[in-house]
Amino acid sequence: MPTNTAPSLPVQIQEIRAEIDACRKLIDSETPRRQLAARIVRECSIEDENIRAAILRFLVELHAWPEARRLFHRITWEFATPTDLITSFIHVPRLIERAARGTVWNGLLQRLHKVFESIPARQALQLYELELGLLLAMERNLEFVRRFDELEKGLNSSKKFVYLKAVRNRLGRQREEVFAEQKVFGIGLSRTGTTSLHAALTELGLDSAHWTNPLTHQVLSSPDFYMFGACCDCCVSPEFEKLFYLYPESKFVLTVRSIDDWERSFWRHHRRVSWAGDMNSFRKSFAARPFQECEIEFALYAATDQVSEAYRAFDERVTRFFGSDSGRLLKLNIADGEGWSELCSFLNKPVPPKPFPHLNTAPA
């Protein structure tokens, strides 16, 4: 980023994007990342609402947690545009520990109510989604149900309507009915095809969530397993024994792939998103994140010296638990060509007239 003349906003964002991508190619990126984060804070004006969201996203991506939290609090408490409110809500789970989120969410809700009357019509739908997401995040479930019922007709065009409707219906039912549902849990580890499985379950008509709750942006946990018809990714993996008994009609899909391919994909992914290329840097990266993310990754991977050991240990744990009860467990190797035939037979669903999704595949 040049310091003598300020580039236009799109150019400035593109330049930052290019510098972050260049950092990813470095063997030791920690110092360059810190320097880049400091320059972003120093040279980018946060007074312009068109760039504040991008700056915060870049700081989070660079794992510049102190700088990101400072900017987050300025956006949350000093500014009050609809864009700022949405940006703050999205980043709460990444920057604030769970027990402290309620204060922030409540503050956002109060600010939201103040700007409702002045918002343009094109932003009303987004802010209704935000209001419902805040109520759900704070577990004000009765208010969520009441407010959804008031807004339902105006929410029909929302991309999140399927999720909102499904959650409202479950929150309005007896709990024993929800526990008796045939839910689907994708319990495969990261980089085994969990994104593709999530897309396939969605295609089959399930309200499936992947890694985070699409309404609250929090990493999936027990309340979310209750609220959605299917949940996938490694946040579900450590919970499968409990879920087996809590939802006795549920089914489990363990996505798998060859260990060598999985290990290469695992490290490609974490070099890109966690700045980690070995187990030591992996532990350091997740130790700095909110506790729930840290807990998941340490439980699944970080207790071993080699990530391949973690894969084998988890596979053995699942196989030992389910034993011969294959009626509730499907091992699915999407990378090896398995897909609709195996999944639809397992779930007793008709095969869709389209190719099985292959998403979030890493380049060779």
N, C-alpha and C positions, 0 to 999 in steps of 0.2 A: 504493500500500500504506500503510494507516494505521500510524503509529508508536506510538500510545498504547495500542491494544488489538490483540492478535494475532488475526487471523481464523483460522478453521478451515482445515485444509490444503487441501481442495478449493476453498474460496473464495480463499485466498491464491494458489493456482496459476492460478485463473481471472483474478484481478486482474493477475497478471504477464502472462498471455497477452494480455489486453486492452491493456496498456501497450505490449507489443511490437508488436501490430498497429497501435496509434496511431503508433508511431515510423515505421512503414513509409510512412505518408502524408506525412511531412515531407520537404521538398526536401533539407534538410541534416540528416541524422539522427545524425551522428557523436557530437556532444556529448551529446544526450539518451540515446543508446545507452550511452555510457560511464557516465553518471550512473545509469541504470537498473541496469546491471550492478553498480555499486558498492553500490547500495541492496539488491540481491538478496543479495549477499555479507554485507552488514551486518545485514539484518533476518530472513533465513531461517535457521532452525536446521538444520544438516547432521547433527545427532545423530540425527534421526529418519529411519530408512531409508526411510520412505514418501515423503519429499520429496527425498532426495539425488539420485536419478536425474533428477527433473524440473528441479532447480536446474542440474545439469550440462548438461542438454539446452538450457535457456534461455541459459546463458552461451555455449555453442557457437553457438547460433542468433544471438546478439547479436554474435558475433565478438569476444567478450571473451576472447581467447586466454590472456593471463597468468592471469586469474582462473580460467578453466576448467582450465588445467593444474595450478594449485595444488589445486583441489578434486579433480581426477582423482587426483593422487598421494595425497591423504588417503584417498579411497575405496579406492584400490588397496592401500595399505600399512597403513593404520590400522584399516580395517574389514574384516570377513571374512564378511558374510552372503552367501547365494547371489545375492540381488539386486545387491549391490555388485560381485560377481565378473562377473556378466553385463553390468552397466552399464559396468564398466571395459573389458571385452573389446570391446564395441561401439565405444567411443570411442578405443581405441588408435590406429587409423589416422588419425583426425582430429587428434590432438594430439601424436603421437610420430612422428618421422621414421623411415623404414623401417629404417635400420641399427641404431637403438636399440630397436626393438620386441622383439627376442628376449629381452632381460633382463626386460621387463615380462611378456611372455607366459609365460616360465618361472616367474616368481614367482606368477602367477595359477594356473598348473597345480599348483604345490606347495600353494598355499592351498586349491585345489579338492579335492585329495586329503585334506586334513585335515578338511574339512567333510562328506565323503561319508557317513560313518557316522551323522551327526546330522541329515541332511536329511529332511524329510517326503517321503512317497512322491509327493505331487503335484509336487514340484520335481525329482524324480530325472531325468525325461526331459529337462528343460531343461539340467541339469548334464551329462548324457551328451552332449548336443549341444555344450555348451560345451567339454567335454574333447576331443571329436573336432575341433572347430573350432580349438582351440589347437594340437593336434598337426599339423593341416594348415597352419596359419599359420606354424609353425616349420619346415615342410617335413620333418617326421619321418614320412615317407610310409609306411615299413614298419610303424611303430608304429600309424599311423592304420589301415592295412589290418587288422592283427592285432586291434586294439581294436574296429573295426567288426564284424568277424566274431564276436567275443565278445558284442557287444551287439545284434546284428542283430534278433533276435526281439523284444527289448524296444523297438526303435526303430520298429516298424511303424506306430505311431500318430503318429509325429513328422511335422509339416508339412514338415520338411526331408528326409524319408526319400528322396524321389526324387533329390535332389541328392547325398545321402550315398552312396546305392547307385551312382549313375552315376560319381561320383568314385572310389569304391572299385574299381569294375570297370576303369576306365581305368588306375589306378595298379597294378593287378594284371596288366596285359597288356604285351606287348612294345611298345616305343615306336613302332616302325615301323608297327604296326597302328593305333595312335592317329593318327599323322600321315597315314595313308591314309584316315581317316574322311571322310565327306562332312559336314563341319561347315557351319554357317551363321553368317556374320558380318554383323551390321547395322552399317553404317559411316556412316550418316547423322549429320549434326551435331545438336546439342541442339535441341529444339523443332521437329523435322521429323517426329515420330511414332514415336520410338524406343521409348517405353514401350508404345505400341499394338502395334508390331511384336513386341516381346518377349512380350507377352501372346498374340499370335497364334501365335508359334512354340511357346509352351508348350502352347497348345490343340492344336497339331498333333503333340504328343507329344515335343518336343525338351526336353532339360534346358537351358533358356535362362537366362542370367544378364544382368542389366541394371545397368550402372554399377559395382556392387560385387559381390564374391563373397558370396553369401548365407550362406556358412559361416564366412568369416573377416572379413567386413566391410571388406576392403581393396578399393581401386579396382582394377578388372580390369586384369591385365597378363599377360605371357607364360605363367606357370604356369597361370593361369585359362583362357586360350584353349585350353590342352591339356586341362584337366580337364573342361570343359563341352562340350555338343554344339552350343551356340549362344551367342554373346555380342553384346550390342548397346550402343550409345551412343558418345559422343564419345571415350571412352577407347580404343575399338577403331579409330576413324577414322584416326589417324596411322599405324597399323600395317598398313594393308591390303596394301601392296606385299609386305612380309615374309610376311604370312599367305598371300598368293597362292601363293608358292613353297613355304612350309613345309608347307601342307596342300593338295596339288595337286588333291584331289577336292572342295575346299570351294567354297561358293557365297557370293556377296556381295549384300546388299540395301542399296541407297542410297536411303534415304527422303528425299524432296524436297518442297518447297512453294514457292509464289510468294515471291520475295525480300522484297517489302514486308510480306506477312503474317508471314514468318519473322522479320524484323527487329523488328517490333512485339512478337511473342511472346517473342523472345529478351530484350528489355529488360524486359518485364513479369516474366519469370521471374527475371532477375538482380536486379531491384529487390527482389523478394520474398526470394530466398535468399542473395544476395551483397551486398545494400545498394549496388548499383552501377547507375547510370543513364547512364553514358557510359564511354568507353574508358579515361579516366584513373582513374576510381574502380574500374573493372573490374580494371585492372592492379594497383592498390593492394590490392584485396581478395584476389586470388589470390597475390600475392607474399608474403602473410602466412601462407599455408597450407602444409601439407607439400609437399615438392618435387614429388612425382608429379602432384598436382592442378595445381600451378603450371605444370609442364612441359606438360601436356596443353592447358591453356587458352591459354598463350602460343604454343604451336606452331600452334594452329588459328585463334586470333582476335587476339591482342594485338599481333601484328607490324604490323597495319594501323591506319589512322586511323578507318576506317569499318567496322563489322562486316559490312555488305553486301559490301565488298570481299573479306573473308575467305570469305564464302559462295561468291562467284563463283570465287575462286582454288581453293577445294577442289573444287568441281564440275568445273572444268577439269582439275584434277590427276587426278581419278578417270576422267573421260572419255578423257583422253589415254592413261592407263595401260592401260585395258581395250580401247580402240580398238574394233575390230569383233568382239572376242571376247565377244559378248553372252550366250553360253551360261553364263557364270559370273557375270554381273552383271545384276541387275534394278533398274531405277529405279522406285520405288513412291511415288506421290503419294496418301497416305492422306487428306490434307486435301481433295483434289479428288474423293474418292469411290472410289479404287482400293482393292482389298483382297483378299478370298479368291480371286477368279478369277485375278488376276495372280500372287499368291503361290503358290497351290497348283499352278498350271500350271508355274511355274518350278521348284518343288521336287518335282514329280510326286507330290503328295499329294491325297487326296480332300478335297473342300470340306466343312467341318464344317456341321452343321445349325443354325447360330446366327449372329447378326450378327457382323461383324468388330468387334473391340474398338476403342473410341475412348477412350483413357485420358489422364489428366494434361492435359486441355484447359484452357486458361486462360480465365477469364471475359472477356467483351468489355469 
